[in-house]
Amino acid sequence: MAISLYDCSVKSFLQVLGAVGKFLEKGRAHLVEAGKDPEALVATRLHDDMLPFAFQIASVAHHSSGALAGAKAGVFHPPGPFGEPTYADLQKWVADAEAALKALTPEEVDALEGKDMVFQLGSVQMPFTVEGFLLSFSTPNLHFHATTAYDILRQAGVPLGKRDYMGAMRLKR
């Protein structure tokens, strides 16, 4: 049996979003228990030249549900400004992205295979097929930003492990 575009994208994105949602909650709980304010983490960066925790979480949502919305529309843009979010806002972004992906059907996602789309950044346009975009652009970006968010939480002392990052695996039943 061939693997579908839905399986490669939506199911994989949901695994990452589920893990991110759980490690965000674990991070919030740990910080509160340690007497630290989770809001202080929102602007935290791993390095001065890297974007903050809030951007990492925004990008996780954007490169999952936003990637599918872009695929359906035929164009994907980088995420826009998002103001000054709270830690709860970050958690909501992940929950909203999960809900949007769960609303998609395998048929509607699989029907996108082979369609043209473009990544647009200002006047720069990068042409893709939907599957090329989802698998070679959004999936690596999703993992990069999820990993960076995980690393910021670890740097803050949150006791996370590899299993927290991996999320719910699709085990044989």
MDTraj code that builds the backbone (N, CA, C; nanometers):
import mdtraj as md
import numpy as np

residues = "MET ALA ILE SER LEU TYR ASP CYS SER VAL LYS SER PHE LEU GLN VAL LEU GLY ALA VAL GLY LYS PHE LEU GLU LYS GLY ARG ALA HIS LEU VAL GLU ALA GLY LYS ASP PRO GLU ALA LEU VAL ALA THR ARG LEU HIS ASP ASP MET LEU PRO PHE ALA PHE GLN ILE ALA SER VAL ALA HIS HIS SER SER GLY ALA LEU ALA GLY ALA LYS ALA GLY VAL PHE HIS PRO PRO GLY PRO PHE GLY GLU PRO THR TYR ALA ASP LEU GLN LYS TRP VAL ALA ASP ALA GLU ALA ALA LEU LYS ALA LEU THR PRO GLU GLU VAL ASP ALA LEU GLU GLY LYS ASP MET VAL PHE GLN LEU GLY SER VAL GLN MET PRO PHE THR VAL GLU GLY PHE LEU LEU SER PHE SER THR PRO ASN LEU HIS PHE HIS ALA THR THR ALA TYR ASP ILE LEU ARG GLN ALA GLY VAL PRO LEU GLY LYS ARG ASP TYR MET GLY ALA MET ARG LEU LYS ARG".split()
xyz = np.array([
    [0.0838, -0.1177, 0.0000],
    [0.0000, 0.0000, 0.0000],
    [0.0886, 0.1245, 0.0000],
    [0.0549, 0.2183, -0.0832],
    [0.1290, 0.3442, -0.0903],
    [0.0910, 0.4331, 0.0279],
    [0.1838, 0.5155, 0.0686],
    [0.1553, 0.6107, 0.1762],
    [0.0960, 0.7370, 0.1133],
    [0.0009, 0.7960, 0.1806],
    [-0.0690, 0.9111, 0.1248],
    [-0.0063, 1.0429, 0.1701],
    [-0.0390, 1.1475, 0.0975],
    [0.0056, 1.2808, 0.1352],
    [-0.0507, 1.3181, 0.2723],
    [-0.1721, 1.2779, 0.3001],
    [-0.2344, 1.3035, 0.4310],
    [-0.1513, 1.2388, 0.5418],
    [-0.1122, 1.1130, 0.5212],
    [-0.0314, 1.0423, 0.6212],
    [0.1038, 1.1107, 0.6422],
    [0.1664, 1.1530, 0.5332],
    [0.2990, 1.2153, 0.5410],
    [0.2953, 1.3541, 0.6018],
    [0.1849, 1.4227, 0.5853],
    [0.1783, 1.5600, 0.6359],
    [0.0919, 1.5695, 0.7606],
    [-0.0366, 1.5569, 0.7463],
    [-0.1280, 1.5815, 0.8583],
    [-0.0975, 1.4920, 0.9777],
    [-0.0846, 1.3636, 0.9561],
    [-0.0587, 1.2734, 1.0698],
    [0.0750, 1.3044, 1.1367],
    [0.1760, 1.3343, 1.0569],
    [0.3065, 1.3682, 1.1136],
    [0.3028, 1.5032, 1.1848],
    [0.2349, 1.6003, 1.1262],
    [0.2232, 1.7319, 1.1896],
    [0.1484, 1.7204, 1.3214],
    [0.0439, 1.6374, 1.3260],
    [-0.0310, 1.6196, 1.4502],
    [0.0551, 1.5570, 1.5592],
    [0.1435, 1.4676, 1.5214],
    [0.2348, 1.4076, 1.6197],
    [0.3222, 1.5160, 1.6829],
    [0.3770, 1.6038, 1.5991],
    [0.4632, 1.7108, 1.6497],
    [0.3820, 1.8086, 1.7344],
    [0.2666, 1.8493, 1.6850],
    [0.1836, 1.9440, 1.7609],
    [0.1418, 1.8859, 1.8956],
    [0.1077, 1.7584, 1.8982],
    [0.0709, 1.6943, 2.0239],
    [0.1855, 1.6982, 2.1233],
    [0.3058, 1.6702, 2.0748],
    [0.4235, 1.6741, 2.1621],
    [0.4501, 1.8159, 2.2105],
    [0.4428, 1.9127, 2.1205],
    [0.4684, 2.0514, 2.1583],
    [0.3649, 2.0983, 2.2603],
    [0.2395, 2.0647, 2.2377],
    [0.1360, 2.1022, 2.3340],
    [0.1633, 2.0454, 2.4716],
    [0.2083, 1.9208, 2.4756],
    [0.2365, 1.8576, 2.6048],
    [0.3617, 1.9144, 2.6697],
    [0.4668, 1.9401, 2.5914],
    [0.5848, 1.9950, 2.6579],
    [0.5662, 2.1413, 2.6958],
    [0.4773, 2.2127, 2.6275],
    [0.4434, 2.3478, 2.6736],
    [0.3726, 2.3420, 2.8093],
    [0.2805, 2.2480, 2.8237],
    [0.2097, 2.2344, 2.9508],
    [0.3050, 2.1893, 3.0613],
    [0.3911, 2.0953, 3.0291],
    [0.4900, 2.0487, 3.1269],
    [0.5826, 2.1636, 3.1670],
    [0.6187, 2.2470, 3.0707],
    [0.7025, 2.3625, 3.0990],
    [0.6323, 2.4628, 3.1890],
    [0.5065, 2.4921, 3.1587],
    [0.4302, 2.5849, 3.2417],
    [0.4214, 2.5337, 3.3847],
    [0.3856, 2.4069, 3.3999],
    [0.3709, 2.3482, 3.5331],
    [0.5031, 2.3514, 3.6099],
    [0.6120, 2.3167, 3.5437],
    [0.7429, 2.3165, 3.6086],
    [0.7827, 2.4569, 3.6535],
    [0.7647, 2.5530, 3.5660],
    [0.8043, 2.6897, 3.5988],
    [0.7228, 2.7436, 3.7161],
    [0.5928, 2.7210, 3.7152],
    [0.5074, 2.7669, 3.8254],
    [0.5491, 2.6995, 3.9556],
    [0.5716, 2.5680, 3.9495],
    [0.6139, 2.4933, 4.0691],
    [0.7478, 2.5444, 4.1233],
    [0.8348, 2.5864, 4.0321],
    [0.9667, 2.6365, 4.0725],
    [0.9621, 2.7845, 4.1141],
    [0.8421, 2.8419, 4.1117],
    [0.8280, 2.9818, 4.1509],
    [0.8722, 3.0802, 4.0440],
    [0.8765, 3.0333, 3.9198],
    [0.9171, 3.1199, 3.8082],
    [0.7939, 3.1561, 3.7262],
    [0.7978, 3.2713, 3.6642],
    [0.6868, 3.3189, 3.5823],
    [0.7015, 3.2674, 3.4391],
    [0.6081, 3.1860, 3.3907],
    [0.6162, 3.1372, 3.2525],
    [0.6194, 3.2500, 3.1492],
    [0.5624, 3.3651, 3.1855],
    [0.5608, 3.4777, 3.0909],
    [0.7019, 3.5249, 3.0569],
    [0.7948, 3.5075, 3.1491],
    [0.9331, 3.5487, 3.1244],
    [0.9970, 3.4648, 3.0135],
    [0.9454, 3.3459, 2.9921],
    [1.0027, 3.2564, 2.8910],
    [0.9635, 3.2968, 2.7484],
    [0.8515, 3.3661, 2.7336],
    [0.7971, 3.3982, 2.6012],
    [0.8987, 3.4707, 2.5126],
    [0.9787, 3.5571, 2.5695],
    [1.0773, 3.6344, 2.4925],
    [1.2176, 3.5740, 2.4965],
    [1.2329, 3.4569, 2.5589],
    [1.3645, 3.3941, 2.5732],
    [1.4170, 3.3452, 2.4384],
    [1.5467, 3.3613, 2.4213],
    [1.6171, 3.3164, 2.3000],
    [1.7308, 3.2234, 2.3414],
    [1.7653, 3.1305, 2.2544],
    [1.8831, 3.0465, 2.2803],
    [2.0114, 3.1269, 2.2616],
    [2.0063, 3.2200, 2.1691],
    [2.1216, 3.3029, 2.1371],
    [2.0691, 3.4373, 2.0890],
    [2.1491, 3.5411, 2.1061],
    [2.1053, 3.6756, 2.0687],
    [2.0576, 3.6876, 1.9242],
    [2.1180, 3.6108, 1.8345],
    [2.0806, 3.6234, 1.6937],
    [1.9693, 3.5268, 1.6514],
    [1.9055, 3.4621, 1.7488],
    [1.7939, 3.3715, 1.7188],
    [1.6633, 3.4361, 1.7641],
    [1.5551, 3.3971, 1.7014],
    [1.4244, 3.4522, 1.7371],
    [1.3736, 3.3891, 1.8670],
    [1.2838, 3.4587, 1.9376],
    [1.2405, 3.4146, 2.0706],
    [1.1452, 3.2949, 2.0686],
    [1.1240, 3.2446, 2.1885],
    [1.0356, 3.1303, 2.2126],
    [0.8997, 3.1494, 2.1446],
    [0.8410, 3.2680, 2.1583],
    [0.7099, 3.2930, 2.0971],
    [0.7143, 3.2697, 1.9462],
    [0.8213, 3.3147, 1.8801],
    [0.8330, 3.2934, 1.7361],
    [0.8449, 3.1452, 1.7037],
    [0.9159, 3.0706, 1.7865],
    [0.9323, 2.9270, 1.7623],
    [0.7954, 2.8576, 1.7641],
    [0.7133, 2.8931, 1.8621],
    [0.5812, 2.8318, 1.8725],
    [0.4903, 2.8794, 1.7593],
    [0.4960, 3.0080, 1.7259],
    [0.4177, 3.0580, 1.6123],
    [0.4551, 2.9832, 1.4855],
    [0.5832, 2.9554, 1.4692],
    [0.6298, 2.8850, 1.3491],
    [0.5871, 2.7386, 1.3486],
    [0.5782, 2.6769, 1.4646],
    [0.5272, 2.5396, 1.4725],
    [0.3840, 2.5365, 1.4195],
    [0.3019, 2.6307, 1.4641],
    [0.1637, 2.6365, 1.4157],
    [0.1610, 2.6696, 1.2664],
    [0.2441, 2.7643, 1.2263],
    [0.2426, 2.8104, 1.0875],
    [0.2910, 2.7036, 0.9891],
    [0.3897, 2.6246, 1.0292],
    [0.4424, 2.5224, 0.9385],
    [0.3673, 2.3903, 0.9489],
    [0.2568, 2.3887, 1.0196],
    [0.1711, 2.2700, 1.0253],
    [0.0360, 2.3057, 0.9642],
    [-0.0544, 2.3595, 1.0417],
    [-0.1858, 2.3940, 0.9855],
    [-0.1743, 2.5055, 0.8820],
    [-0.0853, 2.6007, 0.9059],
    [-0.0656, 2.7080, 0.8081],
    [-0.0106, 2.6574, 0.6759],
    [0.0723, 2.5542, 0.6819],
    [0.1274, 2.4962, 0.5586],
    [0.0165, 2.4321, 0.4755],
    [-0.0758, 2.3645, 0.5419],
    [-0.1876, 2.3026, 0.4692],
    [-0.2812, 2.4084, 0.4143],
    [-0.3042, 2.5150, 0.4899],
    [-0.3882, 2.6243, 0.4397],
    [-0.3214, 2.6881, 0.3174],
    [-0.1888, 2.7065, 0.3234],
    [-0.1158, 2.7602, 0.2094],
    [-0.1215, 2.6677, 0.0889],
    [-0.1119, 2.5382, 0.1144],
    [-0.1200, 2.4412, 0.0049],
    [-0.2563, 2.4493, -0.0635],
    [-0.3601, 2.4625, 0.0163],
    [-0.4953, 2.4741, -0.0403],
    [-0.5120, 2.6041, -0.1194],
    [-0.4498, 2.7118, -0.0709],
    [-0.4612, 2.8426, -0.1364],
    [-0.3659, 2.8581, -0.2548],
    [-0.2605, 2.7747, -0.2580],
    [-0.1623, 2.7839, -0.3655],
    [-0.0473, 2.8780, -0.3353],
    [-0.0483, 2.9409, -0.2177],
    [0.0599, 3.0324, -0.1796],
    [0.0781, 3.0283, -0.0279],
    [0.2038, 3.0348, 0.0132],
    [0.2393, 3.0332, 0.1548],
    [0.3327, 3.1494, 0.1809],
    [0.3038, 3.2247, 0.2860],
    [0.3865, 3.3389, 0.3276],
    [0.4425, 3.3101, 0.4658],
    [0.5549, 3.3724, 0.5018],
    [0.6031, 3.3613, 0.6396],
    [0.4965, 3.4155, 0.7350],
    [0.5031, 3.3748, 0.8621],
    [0.4032, 3.4259, 0.9565],
    [0.4177, 3.5767, 0.9745],
    [0.3046, 3.6425, 0.9918],
    [0.3054, 3.7871, 1.0127],
    [0.3343, 3.8212, 1.1576],
    [0.3319, 3.9484, 1.1899],
    [0.3553, 3.9889, 1.3285],
    [0.2444, 3.9354, 1.4192],
    [0.2806, 3.9041, 1.5417],
    [0.1811, 3.8463, 1.6329],
    [0.1755, 3.9202, 1.7659],
    [0.2300, 4.0399, 1.7694],
    [0.2207, 4.1216, 1.8891],
    [0.3044, 4.0689, 2.0036],
    [0.2529, 4.0835, 2.1246],
    [0.3216, 4.0380, 2.2447],
    [0.2363, 3.9304, 2.3118],
    [0.2519, 3.8072, 2.2676],
    [0.1666, 3.6999, 2.3203],
    [0.2031, 3.6598, 2.4633],
    [0.1081, 3.5978, 2.5284],
    [0.1306, 3.5387, 2.6598],
    [0.1647, 3.3915, 2.6418],
    [0.2083, 3.3282, 2.7474],
    [0.2350, 3.1843, 2.7427],
    [0.1069, 3.1098, 2.7056],
    [-0.0059, 3.1534, 2.7604],
    [-0.1349, 3.0910, 2.7269],
    [-0.1672, 3.1076, 2.5789],
    [-0.1304, 3.2215, 2.5200],
    [-0.1508, 3.2410, 2.3758],
    [-0.0733, 3.1371, 2.2962],
    [0.0499, 3.1093, 2.3385],
    [0.1318, 3.0101, 2.2676],
    [0.0633, 2.8738, 2.2720],
    [0.0119, 2.8386, 2.3881],
    [-0.0580, 2.7109, 2.4016],
    [-0.1825, 2.7079, 2.3128],
    [-0.2516, 2.8195, 2.3035],
    [-0.3720, 2.8259, 2.2197],
    [-0.3357, 2.8121, 2.0715],
    [-0.2250, 2.8729, 2.0300],
    [-0.1831, 2.8600, 1.8898],
    [-0.1635, 2.7134, 1.8531],
    [-0.1016, 2.6386, 1.9416],
    [-0.0775, 2.4968, 1.9150],
    [-0.2107, 2.4206, 1.9127],
    [-0.2974, 2.4476, 2.0088],
    [-0.4285, 2.3809, 2.0135],
    [-0.5123, 2.4152, 1.8898],
    [-0.5089, 2.5404, 1.8473],
    [-0.5840, 2.5812, 1.7276],
    [-0.5295, 2.5137, 1.6019],
    [-0.3972, 2.5018, 1.5928],
    [-0.3362, 2.4339, 1.4773],
    [-0.3774, 2.2872, 1.4745],
    [-0.3773, 2.2232, 1.5917],
    [-0.4230, 2.0834, 1.6000],
    [-0.5671, 2.0708, 1.5535],
    [-0.6534, 2.1582, 1.6000],
    [-0.7946, 2.1531, 1.5632],
    [-0.8130, 2.1725, 1.4127],
    [-0.7380, 2.2655, 1.3549],
    [-0.7478, 2.2895, 1.2104],
    [-0.7045, 2.1667, 1.1309],
    [-0.5981, 2.1012, 1.1754],
    [-0.5519, 1.9814, 1.1041],
    [-0.6505, 1.8660, 1.1195],
    [-0.7069, 1.8522, 1.2386],
    [-0.8032, 1.7441, 1.2620],
    [-0.9305, 1.7625, 1.1794],
    [-0.9580, 1.8852, 1.1380],
    [-1.0769, 1.9127, 1.0562],
    [-1.0570, 1.8740, 0.9097],
    [-0.9320, 1.8507, 0.8684],
    [-0.9042, 1.8122, 0.7295],
    [-0.9332, 1.6648, 0.7080],
    [-0.9805, 1.6323, 0.5900],
    [-1.0048, 1.4922, 0.5561],
    [-0.8899, 1.4402, 0.4701],
    [-0.8658, 1.3095, 0.4762],
    [-0.7626, 1.2529, 0.3884],
    [-0.7899, 1.2839, 0.2408],
    [-0.9147, 1.2813, 0.2021],
    [-0.9492, 1.3052, 0.0611],
    [-0.9112, 1.4464, 0.0165],
    [-0.9406, 1.5467, 0.0998],
    [-0.9096, 1.6832, 0.0572],
    [-0.7593, 1.7087, 0.0542],
    [-0.6843, 1.6485, 0.1449],
    [-0.5387, 1.6674, 0.1450],
    [-0.4768, 1.5890, 0.0292],
    [-0.5175, 1.4651, 0.0108],
    [-0.4610, 1.3844, -0.0980],
    [-0.4914, 1.4447, -0.2351],
    [-0.6017, 1.5165, -0.2467],
    [-0.6384, 1.5807, -0.3740],
    [-0.5431, 1.6950, -0.4104],
    [-0.4637, 1.7418, -0.3145],
    [-0.3690, 1.8511, -0.3398],
    [-0.2415, 1.8024, -0.4076],
    [-0.2168, 1.6727, -0.4059],
    [-0.0935, 1.6174, -0.4626],
    [-0.0784, 1.6583, -0.6092],
    [0.0422, 1.7052, -0.6419],
    [0.0732, 1.7430, -0.7795],
    [0.0353, 1.8860, -0.8145],
    [-0.0382, 1.9526, -0.7294],
    [-0.0783, 2.0914, -0.7578],
    [0.0387, 2.1851, -0.7336],
    [0.0396, 2.2931, -0.8099],
    [0.1436, 2.3943, -0.7959],
    [0.1112, 2.4875, -0.6797],
    [0.2156, 2.5316, -0.6136],
    [0.2022, 2.6354, -0.5121],
    [0.3332, 2.7108, -0.5057],
    [0.3321, 2.8217, -0.4340],
    [0.4518, 2.9041, -0.4255],
    [0.4721, 2.9504, -0.2819],
    [0.5988, 2.9540, -0.2413],
    [0.6364, 3.0197, -0.1169],
    [0.6750, 3.1603, -0.1568],
    [0.6118, 3.2597, -0.0941],
    [0.6373, 3.3982, -0.1305],
    [0.6871, 3.4772, -0.0104],
    [0.8016, 3.5406, -0.0291],
    [0.8614, 3.6275, 0.0718],
    [0.8932, 3.7585, 0.0020],
    [0.8072, 3.8582, 0.0207],
    [0.8223, 3.9839, -0.0530],
    [0.8084, 3.9562, -0.2012],
    [0.9093, 3.9960, -0.2786],
    [0.9046, 3.9731, -0.4229],
    [0.9651, 3.8383, -0.4629],
    [1.0229, 3.7673, -0.3676],
    [1.0825, 3.6362, -0.3955],
    [0.9734, 3.5305, -0.3968],
    [0.9723, 3.4526, -0.5038],
    [0.8767, 3.3429, -0.5139],
    [0.9514, 3.2134, -0.5431],
    [0.9214, 3.1118, -0.4625],
    [0.9828, 2.9805, -0.4815],
    [0.8720, 2.8832, -0.5227],
    [0.8793, 2.8288, -0.6442],
    [0.7733, 2.7386, -0.6901],
    [0.7917, 2.5967, -0.6353],
    [0.6821, 2.5349, -0.5980],
    [0.6790, 2.3985, -0.5466],
    [0.5575, 2.3258, -0.6008],
    [0.5602, 2.1934, -0.5913],
    [0.4360, 2.1179, -0.5914],
    [0.3955, 2.1118, -0.4445],
    [0.2701, 2.0850, -0.4170],
    [0.2249, 2.0803, -0.2779],
    [0.3059, 1.9794, -0.1981],
    [0.3248, 1.8592, -0.2527],
    [0.3988, 1.7582, -0.1765],
    [0.5449, 1.7959, -0.1578],
    [0.6058, 1.8601, -0.2573],
    [0.7430, 1.9071, -0.2437],
    [0.7538, 2.0124, -0.1347],
    [0.6578, 2.1019, -0.1306],
    [0.6552, 2.2059, -0.0287],
    [0.6367, 2.1459, 0.1107],
    [0.5359, 2.0608, 0.1263],
    [0.5071, 2.0046, 0.2583],
    [0.6223, 1.9195, 0.3107],
    [0.6830, 1.8395, 0.2233],
    [0.7853, 1.7453, 0.2681],
    [0.9260, 1.8041, 0.2734],
    [0.9573, 1.8999, 0.1851],
    [1.0951, 1.9511, 0.1836],
    [1.1099, 2.0902, 0.2435],
    [0.9996, 2.1590, 0.2688],
    [1.0072, 2.2926, 0.3256],
    [0.9394, 2.2994, 0.4627],
    [0.8117, 2.2692, 0.4682],
    [0.7401, 2.2847, 0.5955],
    [0.7796, 2.1812, 0.6999],
    [0.7975, 2.0565, 0.6603],
    [0.8341, 1.9544, 0.7592],
    [0.9679, 1.9862, 0.8262],
    [1.0745, 2.0186, 0.7519],
    [1.1987, 2.0548, 0.8204],
    [1.1844, 2.1802, 0.9071],
    [1.1093, 2.2787, 0.8589],
    [1.0867, 2.3990, 0.9389],
    [1.0102, 2.3671, 1.0663],
    [0.9096, 2.2840, 1.0559],
    [0.8306, 2.2439, 1.1726],
    [0.9214, 2.1802, 1.2779],
    [1.0061, 2.0877, 1.2356],
    [1.0959, 2.0209, 1.3299],
    [1.2014, 2.1159, 1.3864],
    [1.2522, 2.2044, 1.3036],
    [1.3510, 2.3015, 1.3520],
    [1.2924, 2.3865, 1.4643],
    [1.1733, 2.4414, 1.4418],
    [1.1134, 2.5315, 1.5401],
    [1.0640, 2.4557, 1.6633],
    [1.0136, 2.3342, 1.6462],
    [0.9732, 2.2531, 1.7620],
    [1.0964, 2.2184, 1.8464],
    [1.2049, 2.1835, 1.7823],
    [1.3285, 2.1511, 1.8533],
    [1.3826, 2.2733, 1.9267],
    [1.3791, 2.3881, 1.8621],
    [1.4285, 2.5095, 1.9255],
    [1.3435, 2.5458, 2.0470],
    [1.2119, 2.5317, 2.0362],
    [1.1235, 2.5569, 2.1509],
    [1.1556, 2.4593, 2.2646],
    [1.1717, 2.3326, 2.2300],
    [1.2090, 2.2303, 2.3284],
    [1.3401, 2.2704, 2.3982],
    [1.4371, 2.3126, 2.3187],
    [1.5678, 2.3496, 2.3735],
    [1.5587, 2.4710, 2.4666],
    [1.4744, 2.5669, 2.4347],
    [1.4563, 2.6829, 2.5224],
    [1.3973, 2.6382, 2.6559],
    [1.3009, 2.5472, 2.6519],
    [1.2444, 2.4943, 2.7762],
    [1.3500, 2.4179, 2.8561],
    [1.4306, 2.3384, 2.7879],
    [1.5378, 2.2642, 2.8578],
    [1.6360, 2.3616, 2.9214],
    [1.6728, 2.4672, 2.8477],
    [1.7656, 2.5677, 2.8995],
    [1.7076, 2.6342, 3.0242],
    [1.5743, 2.6428, 3.0312],
    [1.5074, 2.7033, 3.1472],
    [1.4937, 2.6044, 3.2631],
    [1.5450, 2.4826, 3.2437],
    [1.5436, 2.3842, 3.3514],
    [1.4248, 2.2900, 3.3518],
    [1.3414, 2.2968, 3.2498],
    [1.2254, 2.2075, 3.2436],
    [1.2753, 2.0652, 3.2172],
    [1.2341, 1.9694, 3.3001],
    [1.2831, 1.8315, 3.2851],
    [1.2122, 1.7572, 3.1714],
    [1.2611, 1.7798, 3.0512],
    [1.2073, 1.7134, 2.9328],
    [1.3086, 1.6122, 2.8823],
    [1.2590, 1.5107, 2.8152],
    [1.3457, 1.4120, 2.7533],
    [1.3039, 1.3881, 2.6092],
    [1.3763, 1.3032, 2.5435],
    [1.3497, 1.2722, 2.4030],
    [1.2056, 1.2256, 2.3824],
    [1.1549, 1.1467, 2.4747],
    [1.0183, 1.0948, 2.4635],
    [0.9155, 1.2084, 2.4609],
    [0.9441, 1.3170, 2.5356],
    [0.8557, 1.4338, 2.5334],
    [0.8534, 1.4967, 2.3941],
    [0.9672, 1.4989, 2.3280],
    [0.9747, 1.5577, 2.1942],
    [0.9046, 1.4702, 2.0899],
    [0.9180, 1.3410, 2.1038],
    [0.8670, 1.2496, 2.0009],
    [0.7154, 1.2453, 1.9928],
    [0.6471, 1.2635, 2.1041],
    [0.5017, 1.2596, 2.1018],
    [0.4480, 1.1192, 2.0826],
    [0.3225, 1.1109, 2.0440],
    [0.2530, 0.9828, 2.0283],
    [0.2917, 0.9180, 1.8950],
    [0.3680, 0.8121, 1.9047],
    [0.4098, 0.7407, 1.7839],
    [0.2945, 0.6565, 1.7309],
    [0.2995, 0.6282, 1.6022],
    [0.1951, 0.5476, 1.5373],
    [0.2373, 0.3998, 1.5397],
    [0.2163, 0.3391, 1.6544],
    [0.2561, 0.1996, 1.6729],
    [0.1607, 0.1049, 1.6027],
    [0.2131, -0.0073, 1.5629],
    [0.1305, -0.1121, 1.5026],
    [0.0348, -0.1645, 1.6090],
    [-0.0876, -0.1785, 1.5711],
    [-0.1888, -0.2273, 1.6664],
    [-0.2135, -0.3742, 1.6468],
])
top = md.Topology()
chain = top.add_chain()
for i, resn in enumerate(residues, 1):
    res = top.add_residue(resn, chain, resSeq=i)
    for name in ("N", "CA", "C"):
        top.add_atom(name, md.element.get_by_symbol(name[0]), res)
traj = md.Trajectory(xyz[None], top)
